[in-house]
Amino acid sequence: MKKLRHDLFVGCYGSPQDSTIHWLEFDETDGRLYEVATFSGIENPSFLTIDRNNGFLYAISEVEHGQVISFKIDFADKELQEISRLPTKGSPCYVELGKANDFLFTANYGGGSVIVHKLNQSGMIVEEMDIISYQEPNLHRLSNLHTIRNIPGTDYFVATDLGLDKLYFYQFGKESGALRQIQELSLPKGTGPRHLAFHPYLKKIYVVTEFQSTILAISYDHPLSTIRIDQEISMLPKDYHGKSYGAELQLAQSGHYLYASNRGHHSIAIFHVNQDGCLQFLSCTQTIGEWPRHFTISPQGKFLILANEHSNSLHVMNIQSSGKLQSINEGVLSINRPVCVCFA
C-alpha cells in the first residue's frame, strides 16, 4: 500500500534548552507517527499555528513576559529557521492568523488582553498594531483571555475570557490593523470558556468550558447583531462524579460529529450534531494516557491525534463512519509534555 504522509508539528512545555518543538510525519494509511526532527531555543511553545500557503510556523512562548515567534519551514532540509520574535505584553496561550495571513492575533491569559501584530510577506512579525486589555485591578476576578479566533469567511473575530466568563466579538479593520469590539456575551458563571470551534456550514459556534466540562452551542447572524446561547451540554458520563476540566474541541469535516477532550476523566467526548446544530451526547472514549490537552483531526478526516500532557505521549485514534473512536495500537509515540498538535 502506498504511504500517505503528512507533516505534523508538536509544541511542548519545557525550557529553552529542551526540545520543545517536534517535527513528525503522520501516515494516514495506518495511523503511525514518525519523528523527523526536534528544535530547542523556545520556552513553553504551548500553541502553534501554521500558514500553510506560504510555509511559516508561528509559536507563542507561554511565560510571564511572553513572546510570539515566527519560523520559515524548510521542508527540503527538515529545518525550522527563526525569522522574528516580538513581545506579547502578557503571558500568551493562543495565536491565530488573520484571513489573509498578514496579521497575527494573540490571546494573553496572563494580563487579560488580545494583541495584534502585522506580518510581512517573508513571515516576519513586523510591529504591534493594537492591544485591548480587560484587566482591571479592582475586579474580584481576573481576566484570562484564552482564545481569539477568526470567524471563517468574515472580518469578525471572537475571543474567550476564561476568567470573566465572557465572549468578546470584534470587527477587524485591515487598514488600521485594529480590533473594534462590537458585542459581548456573558456565559454562565464559573464555566470558564476556553476554546472554540465553528460549524462548517451553520452559523454556530461551540465553546468548551474548562471548569464545568460542558459545551455551549451559540448561534449568531452575519452582522453579529444577534448572538444567543442555544444549548449547554455535559462532556462527562452521568455516573462520573470526579474532577475533570474541558480542554479542546473540534468538529469532523462533515460537521456531523463533534469531539472534546476531558482532563481528569481522561477521555474524548463524542457528540452527534443535529440538523439545527444542537448536540446529542453519544459516548466517551478513554484515552491511552492522561490529561488530553489538545488534539487535531488528520487532513483526510480518518484519524484523531491527541496530546496527553501528563503521560508524555501522543495517541492516535481511528475515526469510524459512526463517529466513534478506536485506538490504534501502533499509534502511540513518547514525547515530553506535549500540549499542541498542528498539521502543516
TORGUGU-580038 format. One line per 10 residues: number of its first residue (from 1); their letters; for each residue x, y negated, z of N, C-alpha, C, O. Coordinates in steps of 0.02 Angstrom, whole numbers. Example, Ala and Ser with C-alpha at 12.3 -4.5 7.8 and 13.67 -1.06 7.14 Angstrom:
<recs>
1 = as = 660/284/390/615/225/390/660/165/390/712/166/423; 642/112/354/684/53/357/645/-2/394/670/-57/402
</recs>
This chain:
<recs>
1 = mkklrhdlfv = 43/60/0/0/0/0/44/-62/0/92/-66/38; 28/-110/-42/66/-172/-45/55/-213/18/-2/-222/40; 110/-238/46/107/-278/106/81/-348/90/96/-377/38; 42/-376/136/16/-443/129/36/-481/192/2/-476/244; 90/-519/188/118/-551/248/107/-626/248/110/-660/196; 94/-652/308/83/-723/318/131/-748/372/147/-711/419; 154/-810/365/196/-840/416/153/-865/474/101/-896/465; 177/-850/535/141/-867/596/190/-899/645/244/-872/657; 171/-956/674/213/-990/722/181/-986/791/120/-991/799; 223/-977/842/201/-970/911/236/-1021/954/298/-1025/953
11 = gcygspqdst = 198/-1060/991/227/-1107/1040/223/-1076/1109/173/-1044/1127; 276/-1085/1149/282/-1054/1215/304/-1104/1267/336/-1154/1251; 286/-1091/1329/314/-1129/1384/387/-1109/1395/404/-1050/1389; 429/-1157/1412/499/-1143/1425/540/-1207/1423/516/-1260/1403; 603/-1201/1443/649/-1258/1445/677/-1272/1376/668/-1231/1331; 711/-1329/1366/741/-1343/1301/794/-1291/1281/808/-1284/1221; 823/-1255/1329/873/-1204/1313/841/-1138/1292/874/-1095/1263; 777/-1129/1306/742/-1066/1290/718/-1067/1217/714/-1119/1185; 703/-1007/1192/670/-1000/1126/596/-1012/1136/559/-967/1154; 575/-1074/1123/506/-1092/1138/461/-1095/1076/400/-1100/1082
21 = ihwlefdetd = 491/-1093/1016/451/-1085/955/475/-1023/919/535/-1015/905; 429/-978/903/444/-915/869/412/-916/800/354/-935/792; 451/-895/751/426/-886/682/417/-811/672/465/-773/676; 355/-791/658/338/-721/646/310/-712/577/290/-760/544; 308/-650/554/269/-630/496/215/-582/519/227/-537/559; 155/-594/494/98/-551/510/76/-514/448/64/-545/395; 70/-448/453/50/-407/396/-25/-393/401/-48/-358/446; -62/-422/353/-135/-416/355/-159/-348/328/-219/-335/329; -114/-306/305/-136/-239/285/-141/-191/344/-183/-146/343; -99/-201/396/-100/-154/452/-101/-188/521/-103/-154/572
31 = grlyevatfs = -99/-255/523/-104/-290/586/-40/-293/626/-42/-307/686; 17/-281/595/81/-282/631/113/-351/629/103/-390/582; 151/-365/682/188/-428/689/263/-414/685/287/-365/712; 300/-459/652/372/-452/645/405/-518/662/385/-571/638; 457/-515/704/495/-576/723/541/-595/666/576/-553/638; 540/-660/647/583/-686/594/640/-729/622/698/-718/605; 622/-778/665/672/-823/693/643/-856/755/583/-856/766; 689/-883/796/668/-920/856/705/-987/858/758/-995/829; 675/-1035/894/702/-1102/895/698/-1130/966/648/-1120/1001; 751/-1166/987/754/-1198/1052/758/-1274/1041/754/-1298/984
41 = gienpsflti = 767/-1310/1095/775/-1383/1090/713/-1423/1105/715/-1484/1104; 658/-1389/1119/596/-1424/1136/565/-1391/1197/556/-1330/1199; 549/-1431/1248/521/-1406/1310/445/-1402/1305/412/-1450/1287; 418/-1343/1322/346/-1332/1326/307/-1355/1264/262/-1397/1270; 324/-1328/1204/282/-1344/1145/217/-1305/1148/208/-1254/1114; 171/-1329/1189/111/-1290/1205/56/-1296/1153/5/-1260/1157; 64/-1340/1104/17/-1340/1048/53/-1361/985/95/-1406/984; 35/-1327/930/65/-1338/864/9/-1352/814/-47/-1326/821; 24/-1391/764/-20/-1397/706/24/-1401/644/81/-1425/647; -2/-1378/587/39/-1371/526/5/-1406/468/-55/-1396/456
51 = drnngflyai = 44/-1446/432/24/-1474/368/40/-1422/315/97/-1417/292; -9/-1382/297/2/-1326/252/14/-1349/180/45/-1312/141; -9/-1408/163/2/-1433/95/74/-1453/83/100/-1444/28; 106/-1480/134/173/-1509/125/228/-1474/164/286/-1492/158; 210/-1424/205/259/-1385/240/291/-1419/299/352/-1415/309; 251/-1454/340/276/-1485/401/242/-1454/462/183/-1435/459; 279/-1448/516/252/-1424/579/259/-1479/630/311/-1512/635; 205/-1490/669/204/-1540/722/192/-1505/788/148/-1462/794; 231/-1523/839/226/-1493/905/226/-1547/958/258/-1599/950; 189/-1534/1012/194/-1579/1069/240/-1547/1121/246/-1486/1125
61 = sevehgqvis = 273/-1590/1160/312/-1567/1218/272/-1585/1280/268/-1644/1299; 243/-1534/1312/197/-1544/1368/238/-1553/1432/246/-1506/1471; 263/-1613/1442/298/-1632/1503/269/-1698/1526/226/-1727/1492; 291/-1723/1584/261/-1783/1613/266/-1842/1565/217/-1878/1554; 324/-1853/1537/333/-1905/1487/341/-1870/1419/397/-1858/1395; 283/-1854/1389/282/-1809/1333/305/-1840/1267/312/-1900/1261; 315/-1796/1219/335/-1816/1152/295/-1777/1101/266/-1724/1116; 293/-1803/1040/269/-1766/983/326/-1763/933/359/-1813/920; 337/-1703/904/396/-1690/864/374/-1663/797/327/-1623/793; 408/-1684/743/393/-1658/676/452/-1618/650/510/-1635/662
71 = fkidfadkel = 436/-1565/612/486/-1521/582/469/-1509/508/410/-1507/490; 519/-1502/467/511/-1475/400/519/-1400/403/568/-1375/431; 472/-1363/373/476/-1290/372/514/-1270/309/491/-1280/253; 573/-1240/319/613/-1214/263/597/-1141/255/625/-1098/289; 550/-1126/209/527/-1057/200/581/-1012/170/582/-952/184; 625/-1041/129/677/-1000/97/728/-975/147/745/-916/147; 752/-1019/191/804/-1000/239/776/-985/308/813/-971/355; 709/-988/315/676/-973/379/704/-1017/435/726/-993/487; 702/-1083/423/726/-1131/471/674/-1186/483/634/-1202/439; 677/-1213/544/640/-1274/559/690/-1331/565/737/-1327/605
81 = qeisrlptkg = 681/-1383/527/727/-1440/527/691/-1500/559/644/-1527/530; 714/-1520/618/682/-1575/653/689/-1640/613/743/-1657/588; 633/-1676/608/632/-1739/570/629/-1799/618/667/-1847/609; 585/-1795/667/574/-1853/710/541/-1832/775/511/-1778/779; 546/-1875/825/507/-1867/887/495/-1935/918/539/-1978/920; 433/-1945/943/413/-2007/975/375/-1992/1039/344/-1939/1045; 375/-2038/1087/337/-2028/1149/262/-2032/1138/238/-2067/1093; 225/-1994/1179/151/-1996/1175/121/-2039/1230/60/-2049/1231; 163/-2065/1276/141/-2109/1330/92/-2073/1377/43/-2102/1400; 107/-2009/1390/68/-1968/1435/95/-1897/1432/147/-1885/1402
91 = spcyvelgka = 59/-1851/1462/77/-1780/1459/29/-1746/1410/-28/-1733/1428; 52/-1732/1348/6/-1710/1296/-11/-1635/1300/26/-1596/1329; -68/-1617/1270/-86/-1546/1267/-118/-1527/1201/-136/-1469/1192; -127/-1574/1154/-159/-1557/1090/-137/-1607/1038/-129/-1666/1053; -128/-1583/976/-109/-1627/921/-149/-1607/859/-157/-1548/845; -173/-1657/823/-217/-1646/765/-196/-1691/707/-180/-1750/717; -196/-1663/647/-184/-1704/587/-248/-1736/563/-303/-1709/571; -242/-1796/534/-299/-1828/503/-316/-1796/437/-281/-1751/414; -371/-1819/408/-398/-1787/348/-349/-1786/290/-347/-1737/252; -309/-1839/282/-262/-1843/226/-190/-1828/247/-143/-1840/209
101 = ndflftanyg = -181/-1800/307/-115/-1781/332/-67/-1840/337/-6/-1830/333; -93/-1901/346/-49/-1959/351/-51/-1993/419/-18/-2043/431; -92/-1964/465/-93/-1989/534/-94/-1928/581/-118/-1874/563; -68/-1938/641/-65/-1886/691/-100/-1911/754/-89/-1967/776; -144/-1869/782/-185/-1887/840/-168/-1840/897/-171/-1779/889; -150/-1867/954/-128/-1827/1011/-171/-1843/1072/-184/-1901/1087; -192/-1790/1108/-229/-1797/1171/-181/-1788/1229/-146/-1738/1233; -179/-1838/1273/-137/-1835/1333/-180/-1813/1393/-223/-1850/1417; -167/-1752/1417/-201/-1727/1477/-181/-1769/1537/-223/-1795/1573; -115/-1776/1547/-90/-1820/1599/-90/-1891/1574/-56/-1907/1524
111 = ggsvivhkln = -127/-1934/1607/-133/-2003/1585/-200/-2018/1553/-220/-2076/1548; -237/-1966/1531/-305/-1975/1506/-311/-2022/1447/-347/-2072/1450; -274/-2006/1393/-275/-2052/1335/-271/-2013/1270/-252/-1955/1269; -288/-2048/1215/-275/-2023/1148/-231/-2074/1113/-240/-2134/1120; -182/-2048/1074/-135/-2092/1041/-131/-2073/967/-134/-2014/950; -125/-2124/924/-122/-2114/851/-54/-2135/826/-29/-2189/844; -22/-2092/786/41/-2108/754/34/-2105/678/-3/-2064/651; 70/-2149/644/73/-2149/571/127/-2101/548/180/-2097/579; 114/-2063/494/162/-2018/463/181/-2044/394/140/-2076/361; 243/-2032/372/260/-2047/303/260/-1983/261/247/-1929/288
121 = qsgmiveemd = 274/-1988/198/270/-1930/153/323/-1878/167/318/-1822/143; 375/-1897/205/428/-1849/222/415/-1814/288/458/-1778/313; 355/-1823/316/338/-1791/379/363/-1827/441/355/-1802/496; 394/-1885/432/421/-1922/489/364/-1957/526/319/-1986/495; 367/-1954/593/320/-1991/634/347/-2062/639/398/-2075/672; 314/-2108/605/343/-2174/593/333/-2221/651/381/-2251/676; 270/-2229/673/256/-2278/725/190/-2264/759/146/-2231/731; 184/-2290/820/120/-2288/856/73/-2340/827/92/-2397/816; 10/-2318/814/-39/-2363/784/-94/-2383/834/-120/-2439/830; -111/-2338/881/-166/-2353/926/-161/-2307/986/-135/-2251/981
131 = iisyqepnlh = -184/-2330/1044/-190/-2288/1103/-252/-2310/1141/-263/-2370/1150; -292/-2262/1164/-352/-2276/1203/-346/-2237/1268/-338/-2176/1267; -349/-2272/1324/-342/-2240/1389/-408/-2241/1427/-445/-2290/1426; -422/-2185/1461/-482/-2180/1503/-464/-2174/1577/-508/-2162/1618; -401/-2182/1593/-379/-2175/1662/-392/-2239/1701/-368/-2293/1682; -430/-2233/1754/-444/-2290/1798/-425/-2271/1869/-452/-2222/1896; -379/-2307/1900/-353/-2288/1966/-406/-2279/2020/-396/-2240/2066; -461/-2315/2015/-511/-2313/2068/-562/-2256/2059/-605/-2246/2101; -557/-2220/2003/-604/-2165/1992/-589/-2108/2040/-530/-2092/2053; -641/-2077/2068/-632/-2020/2113/-603/-1960/2074/-564/-1921/2101
141 = rlsnlhtirn = -624/-1953/2011/-597/-1900/1969/-555/-1932/1913/-570/-1986/1889; -502/-1897/1895/-457/-1923/1844/-477/-1899/1775/-503/-1844/1766; -465/-1942/1726/-475/-1924/1656/-419/-1877/1634/-361/-1889/1648; -439/-1822/1601/-391/-1775/1572/-414/-1758/1501/-454/-1713/1491; -388/-1795/1452/-405/-1781/1382/-373/-1715/1362/-312/-1707/1369; -413/-1669/1337/-385/-1603/1321/-381/-1590/1246/-337/-1552/1224; -424/-1620/1207/-426/-1606/1135/-449/-1668/1098/-490/-1706/1123; -422/-1679/1039/-452/-1725/991/-453/-1690/924/-402/-1664/901; -512/-1691/891/-521/-1655/828/-555/-1700/777/-598/-1741/793; -535/-1691/714/-568/-1724/658/-630/-1684/640/-626/-1623/629
151 = ipgtdyfvat = -688/-1717/636/-749/-1683/614/-741/-1670/539/-734/-1718/501; -742/-1607/517/-723/-1591/448/-761/-1631/396/-821/-1640/400; -723/-1656/347/-752/-1691/290/-773/-1762/305/-806/-1794/264; -754/-1789/363/-775/-1856/382/-715/-1896/409/-660/-1869/417; -727/-1960/423/-678/-2002/457/-694/-2008/532/-668/-2052/565; -735/-1962/557/-752/-1962/628/-708/-1913/666/-684/-1863/638; -697/-1928/730/-659/-1885/775/-699/-1876/839/-741/-1917/857; -684/-1821/874/-715/-1808/939/-661/-1783/987/-619/-1743/968; -663/-1809/1048/-614/-1790/1099/-651/-1764/1161/-706/-1786/1176; -620/-1716/1195/-648/-1690/1257/-610/-1720/1317/-549/-1723/1316
161 = dlgldklyfy = -648/-1741/1367/-618/-1764/1430/-636/-1712/1483/-690/-1713/1512; -588/-1668/1497/-599/-1613/1544/-609/-1640/1615/-648/-1611/1653; -576/-1695/1632/-581/-1722/1699/-646/-1756/1714/-672/-1753/1770; -674/-1791/1663/-735/-1830/1674/-796/-1799/1642/-850/-1829/1643; -790/-1738/1613/-847/-1702/1584/-882/-1743/1530/-943/-1753/1533; -843/-1767/1482/-872/-1808/1429/-842/-1790/1362/-787/-1763/1357; -880/-1805/1309/-855/-1806/1241/-856/-1878/1217/-903/-1915/1228; -802/-1897/1182/-797/-1963/1152/-796/-1955/1076/-759/-1914/1050; -837/-1995/1042/-841/-1992/970/-814/-2058/941/-830/-2113/966; -773/-2052/889/-740/-2110/860/-750/-2112/784/-762/-2061/751
171 = qfgkesgalr = -745/-2173/757/-735/-2182/686/-663/-2206/676/-640/-2251/711; -628/-2176/627/-558/-2194/616/-552/-2239/556/-579/-2225/503; -516/-2294/565/-502/-2340/510/-433/-2329/483/-384/-2345/516; -429/-2303/423/-363/-2286/394/-321/-2349/383/-260/-2347/391; -352/-2404/365/-314/-2465/352/-282/-2491/416/-225/-2514/415; -319/-2489/471/-293/-2515/534/-255/-2462/574/-214/-2479/617; -269/-2398/559/-239/-2344/599/-268/-2341/669/-236/-2314/714; -329/-2366/678/-359/-2371/745/-423/-2329/749/-459/-2320/700; -436/-2304/810/-498/-2269/826/-547/-2318/858/-528/-2358/901; -610/-2315/837/-662/-2356/868/-714/-2310/897/-748/-2273/861
181 = qiqelslpkg = -721/-2311/964/-770/-2266/996/-840/-2290/979/-857/-2349/988; -882/-2242/956/-950/-2261/937/-1002/-2223/977/-1061/-2243/978; -983/-2169/1011/-1030/-2132/1052/-993/-2099/1110/-932/-2087/1107; -1031/-2084/1162/-1004/-2048/1220/-1059/-2001/1244/-1117/-2022/1251; -1042/-1938/1256/-1091/-1889/1278/-1069/-1860/1344/-1015/-1830/1349; -1111/-1867/1396/-1097/-1837/1461/-1120/-1764/1461/-1175/-1749/1439; -1076/-1720/1486/-1090/-1649/1489/-1106/-1630/1562/-1093/-1670/1607; -1133/-1570/1573/-1149/-1550/1642/-1088/-1558/1688/-1032/-1540/1670; -1100/-1584/1747/-1047/-1600/1794/-1008/-1537/1815/-1037/-1485/1830; -942/-1544/1814/-899/-1489/1837/-886/-1435/1786/-857/-1383/1802
191 = tgprhlafhp = -907/-1446/1723/-896/-1395/1673/-824/-1396/1646/-795/-1343/1633; -795/-1455/1636/-727/-1460/1610/-721/-1443/1537/-692/-1391/1521; -748/-1485/1491/-743/-1470/1419/-670/-1467/1397/-631/-1511/1414; -653/-1415/1358/-583/-1401/1342/-570/-1405/1267/-542/-1455/1243; -590/-1354/1229/-578/-1352/1157/-643/-1352/1118/-697/-1341/1146; -637/-1365/1053/-695/-1373/1008/-689/-1328/948/-634/-1309/928; -747/-1310/919/-749/-1277/854/-809/-1306/816/-858/-1326/847; -803/-1307/749/-856/-1335/707/-885/-1279/664/-849/-1239/635; -952/-1278/659/-984/-1229/615/-966/-1247/542/-964/-1306/525; -954/-1196/499/-931/-1212/431/-983/-1247/387/-963/-1280/339
201 = ylkkiyvvte = -1047/-1240/402/-1096/-1275/359/-1155/-1306/397/-1194/-1342/366; -1162/-1294/461/-1212/-1329/501/-1178/-1387/539/-1119/-1383/555; -1216/-1439/553/-1189/-1495/593/-1193/-1476/667/-1236/-1500/704; -1148/-1432/686/-1147/-1405/754/-1076/-1401/779/-1031/-1377/745; -1066/-1427/840/-1002/-1423/875/-1010/-1375/934/-1060/-1378/970; -961/-1332/943/-960/-1287/1000/-903/-1307/1047/-847/-1318/1024; -917/-1312/1111/-869/-1334/1161/-861/-1279/1213/-910/-1255/1241; -798/-1257/1226/-786/-1209/1279/-771/-1248/1342/-731/-1295/1341; -802/-1229/1398/-789/-1262/1462/-741/-1220/1503/-747/-1159/1508; -693/-1254/1534/-640/-1219/1571/-666/-1193/1639/-650/-1137/1658
211 = fqstilaisy = -704/-1233/1674/-720/-1217/1743/-784/-1175/1752/-792/-1143/1803; -828/-1175/1702/-889/-1136/1706/-889/-1076/1659/-935/-1035/1661; -839/-1071/1615/-835/-1017/1565/-901/-1012/1527/-933/-959/1524; -921/-1068/1498/-981/-1071/1457/-963/-1101/1389/-910/-1131/1380; -1009/-1092/1341/-1005/-1125/1276/-1065/-1172/1272/-1122/-1153/1285; -1051/-1234/1252/-1103/-1283/1238/-1111/-1290/1163/-1062/-1302/1128; -1172/-1282/1138/-1187/-1293/1067/-1218/-1362/1061/-1269/-1377/1091; -1187/-1405/1020/-1206/-1475/1016/-1221/-1492/943/-1180/-1479/899; -1279/-1522/931/-1299/-1544/864/-1282/-1618/855/-1282/-1657/903; -1267/-1637/792/-1254/-1707/776/-1278/-1721/706/-1284/-1676/665
221 = dhplstirid = -1291/-1785/691/-1306/-1804/623/-1244/-1839/594/-1196/-1852/629; -1246/-1852/529/-1185/-1877/495/-1161/-1944/521/-1101/-1952/531; -1205/-1994/532/-1178/-2057/558/-1166/-2056/634/-1147/-2107/663; -1176/-1997/666/-1167/-1990/738/-1213/-2035/778/-1194/-2057/833; -1271/-2049/752/-1320/-2088/790/-1358/-2045/839/-1382/-2069/890; -1364/-1980/823/-1399/-1933/867/-1353/-1874/883/-1331/-1839/837; -1338/-1864/946/-1297/-1807/969/-1332/-1777/1029/-1348/-1813/1077; -1343/-1712/1029/-1380/-1682/1084/-1352/-1612/1100/-1327/-1577/1056; -1359/-1592/1163/-1340/-1525/1185/-1400/-1479/1173/-1454/-1491/1201; -1392/-1428/1132/-1446/-1381/1117/-1446/-1320/1163/-1498/-1290/1175
231 = qeismlpkdy = -1386/-1302/1188/-1381/-1238/1223/-1318/-1238/1267/-1267/-1267/1248; -1323/-1205/1325/-1264/-1187/1365/-1271/-1113/1382/-1322/-1092/1409; -1219/-1074/1365/-1223/-1002/1372/-1158/-976/1402/-1104/-999/1384; -1164/-927/1447/-1106/-900/1482/-1064/-857/1435/-1089/-824/1390; -998/-858/1448/-950/-816/1412/-935/-751/1450/-894/-710/1426; -966/-740/1506/-949/-684/1551/-1008/-635/1558/-1066/-656/1553; -994/-571/1570/-1048/-523/1583/-1085/-542/1647/-1056/-571/1693; -1149/-525/1650/-1190/-543/1708/-1165/-511/1773/-1176/-539/1827; -1133/-453/1768/-1111/-418/1828/-1041/-438/1851/-1014/-408/1898; -1011/-487/1818/-944/-510/1838/-952/-571/1884/-985/-620/1866
241 = hgksygaelq = -919/-568/1943/-925/-622/1991/-857/-650/2013/-854/-689/2060; -804/-631/1978/-738/-658/1994/-726/-725/1962/-769/-751/1926; -667/-753/1974/-648/-816/1944/-625/-805/1872/-591/-756/1857; -643/-851/1829/-619/-850/1760/-624/-920/1732/-665/-960/1754; -581/-934/1682/-576/-1000/1654/-578/-996/1578/-536/-961/1548; -625/-1030/1547/-630/-1031/1474/-569/-1065/1444/-542/-1111/1474; -548/-1042/1385/-488/-1069/1354/-500/-1091/1282/-511/-1150/1269; -499/-1044/1235/-503/-1059/1164/-568/-1031/1134/-597/-984/1163; -590/-1058/1078/-647/-1030/1041/-636/-1043/967/-607/-1093/947; -659/-995/926/-656/-1002/854/-714/-964/823/-739/-915/851
251 = laqsghylya = -734/-988/764/-787/-956/726/-756/-911/672/-704/-928/643; -789/-855/658/-771/-815/600/-784/-857/537/-825/-903/538; -748/-841/484/-753/-881/423/-824/-883/395/-844/-931/362; -862/-830/407/-932/-827/383/-977/-874/422/-1031/-892/398; -956/-893/482/-999/-932/526/-1049/-891/565/-1090/-919/601; -1047/-825/558/-1096/-781/589/-1077/-760/660/-1119/-739/699; -1012/-765/678/-989/-744/743/-943/-797/773/-905/-829/737; -947/-804/839/-902/-849/875/-866/-809/929/-895/-765/961; -801/-824/937/-759/-789/986/-731/-841/1035/-715/-897/1016; -726/-821/1099/-700/-867/1151/-662/-826/1202/-681/-770/1218
261 = snrghhsiai = -607/-855/1228/-564/-817/1274/-576/-837/1347/-585/-895/1363; -575/-785/1390/-584/-792/1462/-519/-776/1498/-493/-721/1492; -492/-825/1534/-432/-813/1575/-455/-797/1646/-487/-838/1679; -440/-737/1669/-464/-713/1734/-502/-648/1723/-485/-597/1752; -553/-651/1681/-587/-591/1658/-545/-555/1606/-555/-495/1592; -498/-591/1576/-451/-564/1526/-489/-530/1469/-483/-469/1459; -528/-570/1434/-570/-542/1382/-583/-593/1328/-571/-653/1336; -609/-568/1271/-636/-610/1218/-711/-600/1217/-735/-544/1206; -748/-654/1227/-821/-651/1223/-842/-658/1149/-813/-698/1112; -891/-618/1130/-914/-617/1061/-987/-638/1059/-1028/-612/1096
271 = fhvnqdgclq = -1003/-686/1015/-1071/-711/1008/-1093/-704/935/-1053/-713/889; -1156/-689/926/-1187/-696/859/-1214/-766/853/-1244/-793/899; -1203/-797/794/-1227/-864/782/-1293/-859/742/-1293/-833/686; -1347/-882/772/-1412/-879/739/-1417/-931/683/-1373/-974/676; -1470/-928/644/-1478/-973/587/-1481/-1046/608/-1461/-1090/569; -1505/-1059/669/-1509/-1129/692/-1444/-1151/726/-1440/-1207/751; -1394/-1106/727/-1330/-1123/758/-1324/-1107/831/-1270/-1114/860; -1379/-1086/863/-1376/-1066/933/-1344/-996/939/-1341/-959/890; -1320/-980/998/-1280/-920/1009/-1318/-866/1046/-1360/-880/1088; -1301/-804/1029/-1327/-745/1064/-1267/-705/1088/-1227/-682/1047
281 = flsctqtige = -1261/-695/1154/-1205/-658/1182/-1210/-584/1162/-1262/-552/1172; -1155/-557/1134/-1154/-487/1115/-1116/-444/1165/-1143/-395/1190; -1053/-462/1179/-1012/-421/1223/-947/-456/1239/-933/-510/1212; -908/-427/1283/-840/-448/1297/-793/-390/1282/-806/-333/1302; -738/-404/1248/-687/-354/1235/-626/-370/1277/-599/-425/1274; -605/-322/1318/-547/-333/1361/-483/-339/1320/-476/-306/1268; -438/-381/1342/-375/-391/1307/-321/-345/1335/-323/-327/1394; -274/-326/1292/-215/-289/1315/-166/-341/1340/-120/-361/1303; -174/-364/1401/-134/-417/1427/-176/-465/1468/-237/-458/1472; -143/-514/1500/-176/-558/1547/-169/-632/1527/-119/-653/1498
291 = wprhftispq = -222/-668/1543/-227/-741/1533/-225/-758/1459/-178/-791/1435; -277/-737/1421/-281/-752/1349/-292/-827/1337/-348/-851/1337; -237/-862/1327/-236/-935/1325/-262/-962/1258/-303/-1008/1257; -239/-934/1203/-254/-960/1137/-256/-902/1088/-226/-850/1100; -292/-911/1032/-292/-860/980/-307/-893/913/-328/-951/911; -296/-856/860/-314/-879/793/-339/-820/753/-327/-762/770; -375/-835/699/-402/-783/654/-359/-784/591/-342/-837/565; -342/-725/566/-297/-718/509/-328/-748/446/-389/-754/442; -286/-766/397/-312/-802/337/-368/-766/300/-413/-799/274; -366/-700/298/-420/-663/264/-477/-644/311/-525/-610/290
301 = gkflilaneh = -472/-665/373/-527/-655/421/-533/-584/448/-585/-567/476; -481/-543/441/-485/-473/461/-461/-461/532/-479/-410/563; -420/-507/559/-388/-495/624/-391/-557/667/-396/-614/643; -388/-545/733/-382/-598/782/-316/-587/819/-303/-533/844; -273/-639/822/-208/-635/854/-209/-678/916/-223/-738/912; -195/-648/973/-207/-677/1039/-143/-685/1077/-101/-640/1078; -134/-743/1110/-76/-757/1153/-95/-745/1226/-136/-782/1253; -66/-694/1257/-76/-680/1328/-19/-712/1368/36/-686/1371; -34/-770/1398/19/-809/1430/52/-773/1488/113/-773/1493; 12/-743/1533/41/-715/1595/72/-646/1586/113/-626/1627
311 = snslhvmniq = 55/-610/1534/86/-545/1522/137/-547/1466/162/-495/1444; 153/-608/1441/208/-617/1394/200/-574/1331/245/-536/1314; 143/-581/1298/132/-539/1239/82/-570/1191/40/-611/1210; 89/-550/1127/38/-562/1077/0/-497/1066/30/-443/1069; -64/-503/1054/-108/-444/1048/-152/-453/986/-186/-504/979; -151/-404/942/-190/-407/880/-252/-364/886/-249/-307/910; -309/-391/865/-372/-355/864/-401/-357/793/-397/-408/759; -429/-302/772/-464/-298/708/-535/-324/716/-570/-305/762; -555/-369/670/-624/-394/670/-666/-350/625/-655/-348/564; -713/-315/654/-755/-268/616/-813/-305/583/-828/-362/600
321 = ssgklqsine = -846/-271/537/-901/-303/500/-959/-322/546/-998/-366/530; -965/-288/603/-1017/-303/652/-999/-363/695/-1040/-385/736; -938/-390/687/-914/-444/728/-876/-421/789/-843/-461/822; -880/-357/805/-846/-330/864/-770/-326/851/-748/-329/794; -732/-319/905/-660/-318/902/-633/-249/922/-660/-216/967; -580/-228/889/-548/-165/905/-473/-176/908/-443/-203/861; -442/-156/964/-370/-166/973/-330/-125/923/-349/-69/906; -274/-153/900/-227/-119/857/-169/-94/900/-134/-134/930; -160/-28/903/-108/0/948/-39/-28/932/0/-41/978; -24/-37/868/42/-63/848/44/-139/851/98/-169/842
331 = gvlsinrpvc = -12/-172/864/-17/-244/860/-4/-279/927/-42/-322/947; 50/-261/961/70/-295/1022/144/-314/1015/185/-272/997; 160/-376/1030/229/-400/1024/246/-439/1087/208/-482/1108; 304/-425/1117/326/-459/1178/356/-527/1161/403/-531/1121; 329/-580/1190/354/-648/1183/344/-682/1251/292/-673/1282; 393/-720/1273/389/-750/1339/343/-811/1341/355/-861/1306; 290/-807/1380/243/-861/1394/213/-894/1332/218/-955/1324; 183/-855/1287/153/-885/1226/88/-920/1243/47/-895/1282; 78/-979/1213/17/-1018/1228/-17/-1047/1166/-71/-1076/1173; 12/-1039/1107/-20/-1064/1046/4/-1023/986/63/-1010/979
341 = vcfa = -43/-1004/943/-26/-967/882/-58/-1002/823/-116/-1022/826; -18/-1010/769/-41/-1052/713/-13/-1025/648/47/-1018/641; -57/-1010/599/-35/-986/534/-11/-1044/491/-38/-1100/493; 40/-1029/450/64/-1079/402/42/-1062/332/58/-1099/285
</recs>
